[in-house]
Amino acid sequence: MPNPTTVIFDIGGVLVDWDPRFLYEKLMPPGAALDAFLAEVVTADWHFQHDAGRPFAETSAELIARFPHHAELIAAWGPRFNESNRGLVPGMDTLVAELDQGGVPLFAITNFSGEFFPGFRAKYPALFDRFRSILVSGDEKLVKPDLAIYRLALERFGVAAATAVFVDDRADNVAGAEAAGMTGIVFTDAAALRSSLRGLGLPV
């Protein structure tokens, strides 16, 4: 099989450092109460609904009904969402720039709320302007690692699976891409990714 010529990235945890804790540690003191709030109220399953396409107005109303004493904190998720990302993952802006300057087509598939993504993208224009297209799960009502989202992305991007390498920090999402015919890389850090991409013959 020939080496891949196109790179498709995940975003959160690969390009941008994202964690709900970054927001809520500004709103609550550190300690057991904050840990419990993140584990029991604004859980991964709850915010995954936004990635799957549910609007924040619906999910927040449901959650506030369950935890009315946390209403103000829950309501903050929407208007202050961008405070849950604190910057680019070290080294990734340089790596993306080198790939782009080397003529490598760049794309992304992200599990992300379609409602929140435009404002998020606007924070990092120098990074995201290098991407030819970004498929957002919340807009498509499909999420990784569902095989359908990878097939839709390849069709929309006009990319053959065998020519693409997919990078994600979650092994299950990488396995989904591999099931769709792509080469997969589980992301750990920029240096390791650079080495893997170079090993595949990409210009970094």
C-alpha positions in Angstrom: 0.0 0.0 0.0 1.4 3.5 -0.9 2.2 6.0 1.8 -0.7 8.3 2.7 -0.6 11.8 1.2 -3.4 13.5 3.2 -3.7 14.1 7.0 -7.1 14.2 8.8 -7.0 15.5 12.4 -9.1 15.3 15.4 -9.2 18.7 17.2 -9.8 18.5 20.9 -6.9 16.8 22.6 -4.8 16.9 19.4 -4.7 20.4 18.2 -6.3 22.3 21.0 -6.1 21.6 24.8 -9.7 21.2 25.9 -11.2 20.2 29.2 -14.4 21.3 31.0 -12.2 21.7 34.1 -10.5 24.7 32.6 -13.8 26.6 32.7 -15.2 25.4 36.0 -12.0 25.8 38.0 -12.6 29.5 37.4 -16.1 29.2 38.9 -15.5 26.9 41.8 -12.7 26.5 44.3 -10.4 23.4 43.7 -11.3 20.3 45.7 -13.9 17.7 46.2 -16.9 19.8 45.3 -15.4 20.7 41.9 -14.4 17.1 41.2 -17.9 15.9 42.1 -19.5 18.6 39.9 -17.5 17.4 36.9 -18.0 13.8 37.6 -21.7 13.9 38.4 -23.3 17.0 36.8 -21.6 18.2 33.6 -20.4 14.7 32.8 -18.8 13.4 29.6 -22.1 11.7 28.7 -24.0 15.0 29.1 -21.7 17.2 27.0 -21.4 14.4 24.4 -25.1 15.1 23.6 -24.0 18.4 22.1 -21.4 16.6 19.9 -24.3 14.4 18.7 -26.4 17.5 17.7 -28.6 18.3 20.7 -28.9 22.0 21.4 -27.6 23.4 24.6 -31.0 25.0 25.5 -32.5 21.5 25.7 -29.7 19.8 27.5 -29.1 22.5 30.0 -32.8 22.8 30.9 -32.9 19.0 31.5 -29.8 19.2 33.7 -30.9 22.2 35.7 -34.2 20.3 36.4 -32.1 17.5 37.9 -29.6 19.8 39.7 -31.4 23.1 40.4 -28.9 24.1 43.0 -26.3 24.1 40.2 -28.4 26.1 37.7 -25.9 29.0 37.4 -22.9 26.8 36.9 -24.7 24.7 34.3 -26.0 27.8 32.4 -22.4 29.1 32.2 -21.4 26.2 29.9 -23.0 27.8 26.8 -21.9 31.5 26.9 -18.5 30.6 28.5 -17.7 27.5 26.4 -14.5 28.9 24.9 -13.0 29.1 28.4 -12.9 25.2 28.4 -10.1 25.4 25.8 -6.9 27.1 27.0 -4.7 27.1 23.9 -3.0 25.0 21.3 -1.4 21.7 22.1 2.4 22.4 22.3 4.1 22.0 18.9 1.0 21.3 16.9 0.7 24.7 15.2 4.2 24.3 13.9 3.6 20.8 12.7 0.4 21.8 11.0 2.1 24.7 9.3 4.9 22.5 8.0 2.4 20.0 6.6 0.5 22.8 4.9 3.6 24.4 3.5 4.7 21.0 2.2 1.6 20.8 0.2 -0.2 18.2 2.3 -4.0 18.5 2.1 -5.3 18.9 5.7 -8.8 18.1 7.0 -10.4 17.5 10.3 -13.2 15.3 11.8 -14.3 16.6 15.2 -16.8 15.5 17.8 -18.1 19.0 18.6 -21.3 20.9 19.0 -22.2 22.6 15.8 -23.6 25.4 18.0 -20.3 26.1 19.7 -17.8 25.3 16.9 -18.0 28.6 14.9 -16.9 30.7 17.9 -14.3 28.1 18.9 -12.8 28.1 15.4 -12.7 31.9 15.4 -10.3 31.8 18.3 -7.6 30.0 16.2 -7.8 31.4 12.6 -4.1 31.0 11.9 -4.4 27.3 12.6 -7.8 26.4 11.1 -7.4 28.5 7.9 -4.8 25.9 6.9 -7.6 23.2 6.7 -9.4 22.6 3.5 -12.5 21.4 5.3 -13.7 20.4 8.8 -16.5 18.0 9.4 -18.3 18.7 12.7 -20.3 15.9 14.3 -23.0 18.1 15.8 -23.9 19.4 12.3 -24.1 16.0 10.8 -25.8 14.2 13.8 -23.0 11.5 13.5 -20.2 11.0 16.0 -16.9 9.2 16.1 -16.2 6.3 16.2 -19.4 5.5 14.1 -18.1 4.2 10.8 -20.6 6.4 9.0 -18.9 9.7 10.0 -15.6 8.6 8.5 -17.3 7.5 5.3 -19.2 10.8 5.1 -16.0 12.8 5.7 -14.0 11.0 3.0 -16.8 11.5 0.5 -17.2 15.2 1.4 -13.4 15.8 1.4 -13.0 14.0 -1.9 -10.3 11.8 -0.4 -9.7 8.1 -0.9 -9.3 6.2 2.4 -6.0 4.6 1.3 -4.4 8.0 0.8 -5.3 9.4 4.3 -3.8 9.2 7.7 -6.1 9.9 10.6 -4.8 11.3 14.0 -6.9 11.2 17.2 -6.1 11.0 20.9 -8.7 8.3 21.4 -7.8 4.7 20.4 -11.5 3.9 19.6 -11.7 6.8 17.2 -8.5 5.7 15.5 -9.9 2.2 15.2 -13.0 3.6 13.5 -10.9 5.4 11.0 -8.9 2.2 10.3 -12.1 0.3 9.8 -12.9 2.9 7.1 -9.6 2.1 5.4 -7.4 4.9 6.7 -4.0 4.7 8.3 -4.5 5.5 12.0 -2.3 7.2 14.6 -3.1 7.5 18.3 -1.9 11.0 19.3 0.3 11.4 22.4 2.3 14.5 21.6 3.7 16.6 18.7 7.1 15.0 18.7 5.8 11.4 18.5 3.3 12.4 15.8 6.1 14.1 13.8 8.1 11.0 13.9 5.1 8.8 12.9 4.2 11.1 10.0 7.8 11.3 8.8 7.9 7.5 8.9 4.9 7.5 6.5 6.9 9.7 4.1 5.1 13.0 4.9 7.2 16.2 4.7 7.8 17.1 8.4 
